Amino acid sequence: MNALPTLFVSHGAPTLLYDDCPARDFLLELGRTLPRPKAILCLSAHWETAQPTLTGAARPETIHDFYGFSERLYQAEYPAPGQPELAQRVAGLLHTAGLPATVHPRHGLITAPGFP
């Protein structure tokens, strides 16, 4: 089994979604060069909880976590499918590592600035 790379991708400004700029071009090309994963685990500092919490929604809604930008940005949706079983597995792995974790059954995906 070939493992995909672990990447840290900063989300940048909210307008990165539509701005024609080198950072956007880089991210688009990066997406074209990597194999399609079965799932993506995203970590966010924009969802504040007392302990690690994962979304267990099968169809997470898009939550826009920014203010004062063009209405165009608030209309953007990110209809990525959720993976409730994977969320439970990750929570179990965190628990085994000594980190209590929970799975929220309905929480959506937070579109932090620039990451739809």
C-alpha positions as CSV (number, residue, x, y, z in Angstrom):
1,M,0.0,0.0,0.0
2,N,1.4,3.4,-1.0
3,A,0.9,6.0,1.7
4,L,0.1,9.6,0.6
5,P,2.2,12.4,1.9
6,T,1.3,14.3,5.1
7,L,0.9,17.9,4.1
8,F,0.5,21.2,6.1
9,V,-1.3,23.6,3.9
10,S,-2.0,27.1,5.3
11,H,-5.4,28.3,4.2
12,G,-4.4,31.9,3.3
13,A,-6.9,34.8,2.7
14,P,-10.6,34.1,2.1
15,T,-10.2,35.6,-1.4
16,L,-7.7,32.9,-2.4
17,L,-10.7,30.9,-3.6
18,Y,-11.2,33.4,-6.5
19,D,-8.1,35.5,-6.8
20,D,-5.7,34.8,-9.6
21,C,-2.4,34.6,-7.8
22,P,0.6,32.3,-7.5
23,A,-0.6,30.7,-4.2
24,R,-3.9,29.6,-5.8
25,D,-2.1,28.3,-8.9
26,F,0.2,26.3,-6.7
27,L,-2.6,24.7,-4.7
28,L,-4.5,23.8,-7.9
29,E,-1.5,22.2,-9.4
30,L,-0.7,20.4,-6.1
31,G,-4.2,18.9,-6.2
32,R,-3.6,17.6,-9.8
33,T,-0.3,16.0,-8.9
34,L,-1.4,13.9,-5.9
35,P,-3.3,10.6,-6.2
36,R,-6.9,10.9,-5.2
37,P,-7.2,9.9,-1.5
38,K,-9.9,7.8,0.1
39,A,-10.3,10.5,2.8
40,I,-8.7,13.7,4.1
41,L,-8.3,14.5,7.7
42,C,-8.3,18.2,8.3
43,L,-7.3,19.8,11.6
44,S,-8.8,23.2,12.5
45,A,-8.2,25.8,15.1
46,H,-11.5,27.4,14.1
47,W,-13.5,24.8,16.0
48,E,-12.8,25.3,19.7
49,T,-13.6,22.3,21.9
50,A,-12.4,21.2,25.3
51,Q,-10.9,18.0,23.8
52,P,-10.2,16.7,20.3
53,T,-13.6,16.5,18.5
54,L,-14.3,15.1,15.0
55,T,-17.3,15.6,12.8
56,G,-19.3,12.4,12.3
57,A,-21.7,14.0,9.8
58,A,-22.3,11.9,6.6
59,R,-22.9,15.2,4.7
60,P,-21.3,18.0,6.7
61,E,-22.7,21.5,6.0
62,T,-20.4,24.3,5.0
63,I,-19.7,26.7,7.9
64,H,-18.2,30.1,6.8
65,D,-15.9,31.3,9.6
66,F,-15.0,34.7,8.3
67,Y,-16.6,38.2,8.2
68,G,-16.6,41.3,6.0
69,F,-15.9,39.9,2.6
70,S,-17.8,39.7,-0.7
71,E,-21.1,37.9,-0.7
72,R,-19.6,35.6,-3.4
73,L,-17.4,34.0,-0.7
74,Y,-20.4,33.3,1.5
75,Q,-22.2,31.5,-1.4
76,A,-19.3,29.0,-1.9
77,E,-20.1,25.5,-0.7
78,Y,-17.8,22.6,-0.1
79,P,-20.0,19.5,-0.5
80,A,-17.4,17.0,0.6
81,P,-18.8,13.7,1.9
82,G,-18.2,12.9,5.5
83,Q,-16.8,9.6,6.8
84,P,-18.5,8.8,10.1
85,E,-16.8,5.4,10.4
86,L,-13.4,7.0,9.9
87,A,-14.2,9.7,12.5
88,Q,-15.0,7.0,15.0
89,R,-11.8,5.2,14.2
90,V,-9.6,8.3,14.6
91,A,-11.4,9.1,17.9
92,G,-10.5,5.5,19.0
93,L,-6.9,5.9,18.0
94,L,-6.6,9.2,19.9
95,H,-8.2,7.6,22.9
96,T,-5.7,4.7,22.7
97,A,-2.9,7.3,22.6
98,G,-4.2,8.8,25.9
99,L,-6.2,11.7,24.3
100,P,-9.9,11.7,25.1
101,A,-11.8,12.5,21.9
102,T,-15.4,12.7,20.8
103,V,-17.3,12.6,17.6
104,H,-20.0,15.2,17.0
105,P,-22.8,13.7,14.9
106,R,-23.7,16.8,12.9
107,H,-21.0,19.4,13.0
108,G,-20.1,20.9,9.5
109,L,-16.9,21.7,7.8
110,I,-15.5,25.1,8.7
111,T,-14.3,27.1,5.8
112,A,-11.7,29.1,7.4
113,P,-10.4,32.1,5.4
114,G,-9.4,30.9,2.0
115,F,-10.2,27.2,2.4
116,P,-13.6,26.4,0.9
